[in-house]
Amino acid sequence: MEEIRCAIYTRKSTDEGLEKEFNTLEAQREAGESYVRSQKHQGWTLIDEHYDDGGYSGGNMKRPALTRLFEDIKAGKVDMIVVYKIDRLTRSLSDFSKMIDIFDKHKCSFVSVTQNFNTSDSMGRLTLNMLLSFAQFEREIGAERVRDKTAASKKKGMWTGGVVPFGYQNINKKLEIKPDEAEAVKFMFEMYQRYNSAMAVCKLLSERGYKTFRRDAVKRMLRNPIYMGKVKYGEELYDGQHQAIITPELFASVQGIRDTRDPNMRTCLYKKNEVGILRGLLTCACCNTLMTPASSQTRGVRRFYYTSTKAKYYGYHTCHNGAVPVALMDECILKIVAPLFKDIKVLNGLINKIAPEKTAEIYKVMKKPEAILEKIPERDKLQLMRLLITNILVQYDTLEINWSEFALGILPDNYKEKTDGCKMVIDLPFTRRKGALILAIPEDVVQNVNYNQELINALGKAFKYQKILNQGKLTILQLAYQEKIDAGYLGRLIRLTCLAPDIVKRILNGTQPPSIYLQRLIREEIPPIWEDQRKLYKVRK
């Protein structure tokens, strides 16, 4: 007599009650074992492997035990499948047809313990299909009832279960605010509204001592309307029965930022080597590519430069503009932006937009725009630049600054004269002195304040020595001996008193052009006519 190897398959749609000592899966298996023993005279034998799916729907075939069963069938280990009812195997006619193909291909049959039919004839197959149709109908009716109940509950603003959102806790199947987590949620929305960066929000949350979040988790939470007291069903929002953590206005503001934000725009404030408050704003006119921070290290000192991405990745020979030190370019644009702070209304608006928590500190130094900028953290300076400037085109001999619509309304008169549309072009504000690159913003844009203490001290000594010589008590040689300096140097130093009064005043105020420095004044002849001096040193009267 031929041996028929039997495998018992059991299933339950939910995991409720599986923790009991004798659950429904064990009851199904016990019935199957009894049935196999009753067919022992036909050569039926039970294999030891268990195929139990607890908590899996019969509406699909994605079940671990069923997958193992099919693998054993294909391996020739199973000849007969025993189930308590046919709906334990499947509740889908389409899935059943796929199973029949597998069974027929590998010469495997199945039997239901409680439903007596024979699939060898047409009537048996009809009976089986009818049973499966009712099983599928029952499943679909159950699913419809669940959907209808869920829809009705959500339209009433009820939370229907699932993972409890961060910021809330489940009390008697209702959402209640968890104060410490709710504070983190509110902080998250406020910081995204300011910095437009999910990664920045993650870092700021960690700095504040809140829970560590992944960026994708932050993005999901920022989209969740439950935090403004709403429950979503389909595309509709309903007033929830739970308390809101944030205002609808804040939620709408964040959604507006996320919907309109350019996905290619990088705003992360914390990635390695991402320094500089102008990143994402600079464009190289030579390569027509963005200029990003790059770094080099010499003798243990790391220096950062803005350079075009083409030069960075394809070699610096591909770009003729070269690199610009990050600190120098940042300082240049900050000095250009500083005059925009002089209007008290503008100052109030900018402070509220970029650093509301720094208001008290900033007002203490309100008379000095450059001091105000020093009080603002780097990440807030970056936001300030994005608020005022849309793009800066760096050319070989000029800078082309494109102002935002907000900035156009607060530009001072001298900026408006140089602005065509939203574009202001200035001469390249960098010059070299002894090989070093220094900042020299054109005077018609903004006066550079650069106190040259060496030059100021020399100027003071020159007028002092000239006064002593005018008294006629000492000669130049005697004065040089008395002051312990070279007589030739003393003579060249006294020539500084011949400078035009307006040039002397510029030096004392720190607004002299870069062309005026001590070594040049000492070594070169100073023209006796003041107008010639102004032309030589490029000083406007």
C-alpha positions in Angstrom: 0.0 0.0 0.0 1.3 3.4 -1.0 2.1 5.8 1.8 0.4 9.2 1.7 2.3 11.9 3.7 -0.1 14.4 5.2 0.6 17.9 6.4 -1.9 19.8 8.6 -2.3 23.5 7.9 -4.0 25.9 10.4 -4.7 29.6 10.3 -6.4 32.4 12.4 -7.0 35.9 11.0 -6.0 37.7 14.3 -3.6 37.0 17.1 -6.3 37.5 19.7 -6.5 34.5 22.1 -3.4 32.8 20.8 -1.8 33.2 24.2 -4.4 30.8 25.8 -3.3 27.3 26.8 -5.6 25.7 24.2 -6.2 28.0 21.3 -8.0 27.7 18.0 -4.8 26.7 16.1 -4.3 23.7 18.4 -8.0 22.8 18.1 -7.7 22.8 14.3 -4.6 20.7 14.4 -6.2 18.2 16.9 -9.2 17.7 14.5 -6.8 17.2 11.6 -4.7 14.6 13.5 -7.9 12.7 14.3 -9.0 12.7 10.7 -5.5 11.5 9.5 -5.7 8.6 12.0 -9.1 7.6 10.7 -7.6 7.2 7.2 -4.7 5.1 8.4 -6.1 2.1 6.6 -5.5 4.0 3.3 -1.8 4.6 4.1 -2.1 8.1 5.5 0.7 9.2 7.8 1.2 12.5 9.5 4.5 14.4 9.1 6.1 16.1 12.1 6.4 19.6 10.6 3.8 22.1 11.9 2.3 24.8 9.5 0.6 27.3 11.7 -0.2 30.9 10.7 -1.6 32.9 13.7 -2.6 36.4 13.0 -2.6 36.3 9.1 -5.5 37.0 6.8 -6.8 34.5 4.3 -7.2 37.2 1.7 -3.6 36.8 0.4 -0.8 34.3 0.2 1.8 36.2 2.2 1.9 33.9 5.1 5.2 32.3 6.5 3.8 28.9 7.3 2.0 28.7 3.9 5.2 29.6 2.1 7.1 26.8 3.9 4.3 24.4 3.0 4.6 25.3 -0.7 8.3 24.8 -0.5 7.9 21.3 1.0 5.3 20.5 -1.6 7.7 21.5 -4.4 10.4 19.4 -2.7 8.2 16.3 -2.8 7.8 16.0 1.0 4.0 16.4 1.1 1.3 14.3 -0.7 -1.9 15.5 1.1 -2.9 18.8 2.8 -5.4 18.6 5.7 -7.3 21.7 6.7 -10.2 22.2 9.2 -12.2 24.2 6.7 -11.4 25.3 3.1 -11.4 29.0 4.2 -8.4 28.2 6.5 -6.4 27.6 3.3 -7.7 30.7 1.4 -10.6 33.1 1.1 -9.8 34.2 -2.4 -10.9 32.4 -5.6 -7.9 33.8 -7.6 -5.4 32.6 -4.9 -7.2 29.2 -4.9 -6.7 28.8 -8.6 -3.0 29.4 -8.2 -2.9 26.8 -5.4 -4.7 24.2 -7.5 -2.0 24.8 -10.3 0.7 24.1 -7.7 -1.0 21.1 -6.3 -1.7 19.5 -9.7 1.9 20.2 -10.9 3.4 18.4 -7.9 0.7 15.7 -7.5 -0.6 16.9 -4.2 -4.2 16.9 -3.0 -6.0 18.5 -0.1 -9.0 17.6 2.1 -11.3 19.5 4.5 -12.1 17.8 7.8 -15.6 19.4 8.2 -16.6 19.7 4.6 -17.1 16.5 2.7 -16.5 16.8 -1.1 -14.5 15.2 -3.8 -12.7 17.3 -6.3 -12.3 14.4 -8.8 -15.6 15.1 -10.4 -17.3 18.2 -11.8 -20.0 18.3 -9.0 -17.2 18.3 -6.3 -15.4 21.1 -8.0 -18.6 23.1 -8.2 -19.2 22.6 -4.5 -15.7 23.6 -3.7 -16.0 26.8 -5.8 -19.3 27.7 -4.1 -17.7 27.3 -0.7 -14.8 29.5 -1.7 -17.1 32.1 -3.1 -19.0 32.3 0.2 -15.7 32.5 2.1 -14.5 35.4 -0.1 -17.9 37.1 0.3 -17.7 36.8 4.0 -14.2 38.3 4.1 -15.2 41.2 1.9 -18.3 41.9 4.0 -16.2 41.9 7.1 -13.7 44.3 5.6 -16.5 46.6 4.5 -17.9 46.6 8.1 -14.5 47.5 9.4 -14.0 50.3 6.9 -17.4 51.7 7.6 -16.8 51.7 11.3 -13.4 53.3 10.9 -14.9 56.0 8.6 -17.7 56.8 11.0 -15.3 57.0 14.0 -12.9 59.3 12.2 -15.7 61.6 11.0 -16.5 62.0 14.7 -12.8 62.9 15.3 -12.1 59.7 17.2 -8.6 58.0 17.2 -9.1 54.5 15.8 -6.0 52.9 17.2 -2.6 52.0 15.8 0.8 53.4 16.8 0.3 56.3 19.3 1.7 59.5 17.8 4.8 61.0 19.5 3.5 63.7 21.8 0.4 61.8 23.0 -0.4 58.8 25.2 -3.2 56.3 25.0 -5.6 56.6 28.0 -8.8 54.6 27.7 -8.4 54.4 24.0 -8.2 58.2 23.7 -5.3 60.4 22.9 -4.0 62.6 25.8 -1.1 65.1 25.5 2.2 64.0 27.0 3.7 67.3 28.1 7.4 66.6 27.7 6.9 65.1 24.2 4.4 67.8 23.2 7.1 70.4 23.9 9.5 68.6 21.6 6.8 68.5 18.8 6.1 72.2 19.1 9.8 72.9 19.0 10.2 70.7 15.9 7.5 72.6 13.9 8.9 76.0 15.0 12.5 75.1 14.0 11.5 73.8 10.6 9.5 77.0 10.0 12.8 78.9 10.6 15.4 76.7 9.0 13.5 74.7 6.3 15.6 71.6 7.0 14.6 68.3 8.5 18.2 67.4 9.3 18.7 70.8 11.1 15.6 70.0 13.2 17.1 66.6 14.1 20.3 68.2 15.3 18.5 71.0 17.2 16.3 68.5 19.0 19.4 66.6 20.1 21.1 69.8 21.2 18.0 70.6 23.3 18.2 67.2 25.0 15.1 65.8 23.4 14.8 62.3 21.9 17.0 61.5 18.9 15.0 61.4 15.7 15.8 60.2 12.2 15.2 62.7 9.3 12.4 60.5 7.7 10.6 60.4 11.1 10.7 64.2 11.4 9.3 64.5 7.9 6.4 62.1 8.7 5.6 64.0 11.9 5.6 67.4 10.0 2.9 66.0 7.7 0.7 64.6 10.4 -2.4 66.8 10.9 -3.2 65.1 14.3 -0.8 67.6 15.9 -3.2 70.5 15.0 -6.2 68.6 16.5 -7.4 67.1 13.2 -8.1 63.5 12.2 -7.6 62.6 8.5 -9.7 60.1 6.6 -9.1 59.8 2.9 -8.4 63.4 1.7 -10.7 65.0 4.3 -9.8 66.5 7.7 -12.2 66.3 10.7 -12.0 68.0 14.1 -10.5 65.6 16.5 -11.6 64.8 20.0 -8.1 65.2 21.2 -6.3 68.4 22.2 -4.0 70.1 19.6 -0.3 70.6 20.3 0.3 73.3 17.6 -1.9 75.9 15.9 -3.4 75.3 12.5 -1.5 78.5 11.3 1.9 76.9 12.2 1.0 73.6 10.6 -0.2 75.4 7.4 3.0 77.5 7.3 5.2 74.3 7.6 3.2 72.6 4.8 3.6 75.6 2.6 7.4 75.5 3.1 7.5 71.8 2.3 5.3 72.1 -0.8 7.2 75.0 -2.3 10.8 74.0 -1.2 13.2 73.2 -4.1 14.3 69.5 -3.5 17.7 70.4 -4.9 18.2 73.2 -2.4 20.6 72.1 0.4 19.9 73.8 3.7 21.5 71.3 6.1 23.4 73.3 8.7 25.4 70.6 10.3 27.1 68.3 7.7 30.9 68.0 7.9 32.7 70.8 6.1 29.5 72.7 5.4 30.7 76.1 6.6 30.0 79.5 5.3 26.8 81.5 5.4 26.6 81.9 1.6 26.5 78.2 0.6 23.8 77.6 -2.0 23.8 81.3 -3.0 27.1 81.6 -4.9 27.4 80.8 -8.6 30.6 80.8 -10.6 30.2 82.8 -13.8 33.1 80.9 -15.5 31.7 77.4 -14.9 28.0 78.3 -14.5 27.9 76.0 -11.5 27.3 76.5 -7.7 30.3 77.5 -5.5 30.5 75.2 -2.5 32.9 75.1 0.5 36.0 73.1 0.1 38.9 72.8 2.5 42.7 72.4 2.6 45.0 71.7 5.5 48.5 73.2 5.9 50.7 72.6 9.0 47.7 71.4 10.9 45.5 74.4 10.1 42.4 73.8 8.0 41.2 76.6 5.7 37.9 76.8 3.9 37.3 78.2 0.4 34.3 78.8 -1.9 35.0 77.1 -5.2 33.0 76.0 -8.1 31.7 72.4 -8.1 33.2 71.8 -11.5 36.6 72.8 -10.2 36.1 70.7 -7.1 35.3 67.5 -9.0 37.1 68.0 -12.4 40.2 69.9 -11.4 40.9 73.5 -10.7 42.3 74.1 -14.2 38.7 73.9 -15.5 37.8 77.2 -13.7 39.6 80.6 -14.2 37.8 82.4 -11.4 39.7 80.5 -8.7 38.7 80.0 -5.1 37.8 82.7 -2.5 38.3 82.2 1.3 35.0 81.5 3.0 35.7 84.0 5.9 36.6 86.8 3.4 33.5 86.3 1.2 31.2 86.1 4.2 32.7 89.2 5.7 32.3 91.1 2.4 28.6 90.3 2.0 27.8 90.9 5.7 29.4 94.4 5.3 27.2 95.0 2.2 24.1 93.8 4.1 24.8 95.8 7.3 23.4 99.2 6.1 20.0 97.5 5.7 19.7 97.4 9.5 19.7 101.1 10.0 16.0 101.5 9.6 14.4 100.6 13.0 11.3 99.0 11.3 13.5 96.9 9.1 15.6 95.8 12.1 12.5 94.8 14.1 11.2 92.7 11.1 14.6 91.0 10.5 15.1 90.1 14.2 11.6 88.6 14.5 12.3 86.5 11.4 15.7 85.1 12.1 16.5 85.3 15.8 13.5 86.2 18.0 15.1 84.7 21.1 18.1 87.1 20.7 16.0 90.3 20.7 17.3 91.7 24.1 20.9 91.1 23.2 20.6 92.6 19.7 18.9 95.8 20.9 21.9 96.6 23.2 24.1 97.0 20.1 21.4 98.5 17.8 23.5 101.5 16.8 26.2 99.3 15.2 24.9 97.0 12.5 28.2 95.0 12.3 27.9 94.4 16.1 24.3 93.2 15.5 25.5 90.6 13.0 28.2 89.4 15.4 25.4 88.6 17.9 23.6 86.3 15.5 24.6 82.6 15.3 26.0 81.2 12.1 22.9 79.3 11.2 20.8 82.4 11.6 23.2 84.4 9.4 22.6 81.8 6.8 18.9 82.3 7.0 19.4 86.0 6.9 21.3 85.7 3.6 18.6 83.5 2.1 16.0 86.1 3.2 17.8 89.0 1.5 19.7 87.5 -1.5 18.5 85.0 -4.1 21.9 84.5 -5.9 25.4 86.0 -6.1 27.2 85.6 -9.5 30.9 85.7 -9.0 32.8 86.9 -12.1 36.5 87.6 -12.7 36.2 91.3 -12.0 32.7 91.9 -10.5 30.2 90.5 -8.1 26.5 90.4 -9.2 24.1 90.4 -6.3 20.5 89.5 -6.9 18.3 90.9 -4.2 15.1 89.2 -3.0 11.7 91.0 -3.2 11.9 91.5 0.5 15.3 93.2 0.3 14.3 95.4 -2.6 11.9 97.2 -0.3 14.5 98.1 2.3 17.6 99.0 0.1 19.3 102.3 1.0 19.4 105.0 -1.7 23.0 104.4 -2.8 22.1 100.7 -3.3 19.0 101.5 -5.3 21.0 103.7 -7.7 23.3 100.8 -8.5 20.4 98.2 -8.7 18.9 97.4 -12.1 15.7 95.4 -11.5 16.9 93.1 -8.7 20.5 93.0 -9.8 23.4 95.1 -8.2 26.8 94.8 -9.8 30.0 96.0 -7.9 33.7 95.8 -8.7 35.3 92.7 -7.3 36.0 93.6 -3.6 39.2 91.6 -3.2 42.8 92.8 -3.8 46.2 91.3 -3.1 48.8 92.8 -0.8 52.1 90.9 -0.5 50.4 87.8 -2.0 47.6 87.9 0.6 44.0 88.4 -0.5 42.3 91.3 1.4 38.9 92.8 1.4 38.4 96.2 -0.4 34.7 96.9 -0.9 34.3 99.9 -3.4 33.6 103.1 -1.5 30.4 103.9 -3.5 28.9 100.7 -2.1 30.0 100.8 1.6 32.9 102.4 3.4 35.3 99.8 4.8 36.1 100.3 8.5 39.7 98.9 8.8 41.7 100.5 11.6 45.4 100.2 10.6 46.9 100.7 14.1 50.4 100.6 12.7 49.6 103.5 10.3 47.7 105.5 13.0 50.6 105.2 15.4 53.1 106.3 12.7 50.9 109.3 11.9 50.7 110.3 15.6 54.5 110.1 15.9 55.0 112.1 12.7 52.9 115.0 14.0 54.7 114.8 17.4 58.2 114.9 15.8 57.2 117.7 13.5 56.0 119.8 16.5 59.3 119.2 18.3 61.3 120.2 15.2 59.1 123.4 14.7 60.3 124.6 18.2 63.9 124.8 16.8 65.5 123.2 19.9 66.6 120.0 18.2 67.8 119.0 14.7 66.6 115.8 12.9 69.9 114.1 13.9 69.5 115.0 17.5 65.9 114.0 17.6 66.7 110.7 15.9 69.4 110.0 18.5 67.0 110.9 21.3 64.3 108.6 20.0 66.8 105.9 19.1 65.6 105.6 15.5 67.3 106.0 12.1 67.5 109.6 11.0 66.6 108.7 7.4 63.5 106.8 8.6 62.6 109.7 10.8 62.7 112.1 7.8 60.4 109.8 5.8 58.1 109.4 8.7 57.7 113.2 9.1 56.5 113.4 5.5 53.2 111.9 6.6 52.3 115.3 8.0 52.0 116.5 4.3 49.0 114.3 3.8 45.7 116.0 2.9 43.5 116.6 6.0 40.7 114.5 4.6 43.1 111.6 4.0 44.4 111.9 7.6 40.8 111.9 8.8 40.0 108.8 6.7 43.0 107.0 8.3 41.9 107.9 11.8 38.3 106.7 11.1 39.6 103.5 9.6 37.9 104.2 6.2 41.1 104.7 4.1 41.3 102.7 0.8 43.5 99.6 0.7 46.0 101.6 -1.4 47.0 103.6 1.7 49.3 101.6 4.0 52.5 102.6 6.0 55.1 100.8 3.9 53.9 102.5 0.7 53.8 106.0 2.3 57.3 105.5 3.8 59.0 104.3 0.6 57.3 106.4 -2.0 57.3 110.2 -2.5 54.1 111.8 -1.3 52.9 114.4 -3.8 52.9 117.9 -2.3 49.6 118.9 -3.9 46.6 117.4 -2.1 44.5 116.8 -5.3 47.4 114.7 -6.7 47.5 112.7 -3.5 43.7 111.9 -3.8 44.3 110.7 -7.4 47.3 108.6 -6.5 45.7 106.9 -3.5 42.2 106.8 -5.1 40.5 108.8 -2.4 37.2 110.6 -3.0 36.9 113.9 -1.3 
